[in-house]
């Protein structure tokens, strides 16, 4: 379906906050948004822009509605990395992207616990959560969580996770 607003094409209607409109797709600040008149006073059209990095944006493509991260499509079961505060520093934890029955994004992640065991959790996605593609696509400017007992591929401490050959799994 053509004509729907996207970050790239602009055209989202957004409420003005102190003269600034925020893109409902990715949260980008448009300080030069075109204000609307009449019944839509207090609203503006968001200008075309590149979606913010690290934010999932839902857009329509040839396959229908799809989420994009850094302008690349994300499919169910895709492995991503979630920014997490460890209490001392930011870390990047492996997570799995899924959609629930209402098409909301859910991230499945395994968190380390204080006693050395792992805790599996599901987290409903919001724009405040930082996501990125696996580390090999980025420079390592933020320290990531390193667990010497965990699988390098999926982050699990389960001895036979099955995602990589045994010799490549553990450090």
N, C-alpha and C positions, 0 to 999 in steps of 0.2 A: 504494500500500500504506500503510494508516494504522497508527499506533502506533509507527513508528520514531522514535527520539529525534532532536531537532534542537536547535539553539541556542535557538530561540524556545520550544519546549515543555519543554526540559530532559529529564532522564531518562538521560543518558549515564552509564555507570559509569566512574569514573576512579579511578586509584590516588591515595591521599592522600600528599602530600609536606609534612611539617611542618604538618599540619592544613589544607593547601590542596589543592583538586582543580582540575586544569586541564582545560578543555573540549577533548575531542579534535577537535571540529569547527573551532574558531577559536583556541584557546589562551587564552581568557579565564580569569582567576583567580577561583575561587569560594572565598572565605574562609569561607563559611557553608554549605558542602556538607553534606548529611545523610549521616552515616557509616552504613555497613551493618554488620550483625552476622553471626555464624556463620562459614560458609565464606568469606564475602566481607569478613571483617575486614581493615581497611587500605584498603578501597575506599569510595567515596561516590557518591551520585547528584548530578550537577551540576544546579544550579537553572536555571530558565528565564532567559534573558538575550538582549540584543541582540548579534548577532555583532560582533566587533571590526572597526573600519573598516580598510580596506586589506588584508584577508585574504580569500582565496577560501575559500568554504564549500560543500561538496558536500551537497545536499539533494535530496529527491524532490519533484517537483511533478507537475502533470497530464501533462507530457511525459516523465516518467521522471526518472532521475538527472540533475542539472544543477548547474553551479557558479554561485555567486552572489557578487558583489562589492558590498559596501555594500547588501545586500539587493535587488540588481537582477540578473536572470539574465544570464549571459555565454554567448554563442554562439561557435562556432568562427569564426575570422577576425576577431573583434572587436578593434578597436584600443584598447589601454590604454596606460598610462604606467607604467614601471618605475623605482623609485628606485635610483639608481646613485651610487656614490662616485667622484668624478673625481680624487681625490688632493688636492683643495683644498676641495671643498664637495659637498653632495648635489645631484644633478640629476635631472630627470624625463625619461627617454628614451622615445620612442614604441616600443611593442612590439605584436606580434600574438599573440593567444591561440589555441592549437590543442590538440587532444588526440592523443596517439599511439595506436597499436593496442591498448595495454593500458589506455587511458582515463586516462593520466597527463597532467597539464598541462605543455605545453611552450610557452615564450615565445620568439618570434623577434624579435631586436633587431639594429639596426645600430649599432655602436660606432665612435666616431671614433678614429683612430690618431694617433700622434705625428707621422707624416709627412704628415698631411692626407688620407690615403685612408680609406675606411671598411671595417670588418670586419663581416661578417654572422655572427651567432652564434645558437645555440639553447640555451636554458637551461631545465633541468627545474625546475618551480616547487616551492618550499618556503615555509612560512609566514614564514620570516625575510625573504623578499623583499617589499618594500613595493610595492603596486600601487594605482593609482587610475584613475578614469575620466579622459578627456582634460581638459585644463586648464580649459576654459571652464565646467566644472561646479564648480570649486573656486576659492578664493582662492589667490593665488600666494605662500604663506608660505615655501616652500622654493624657492630659485633653481633654475631648470631650465636644461639645456644648450641653448645657442643656437649654431647653426652657420649662418652667413649664406649658405653655399653649399647648405644642405640644404632640401629641400621642407618647407614648413610643415605639410603634411598628414601625410606619412608619415615624415619624417626622412631620407629617402634623398638621396644626392648624385647619383644617376643623373639625367642631364639630362631624359630623357623617361620619368619614372616612370608617367605616365598617371593619377595620382590626382586631379589638380586642373588647372584651366586654367592655361596658361603664365604669364599675368599675375599670378596669385595664388600661384604656387609659391615663388618665391625672394624673399628680402628685399633 
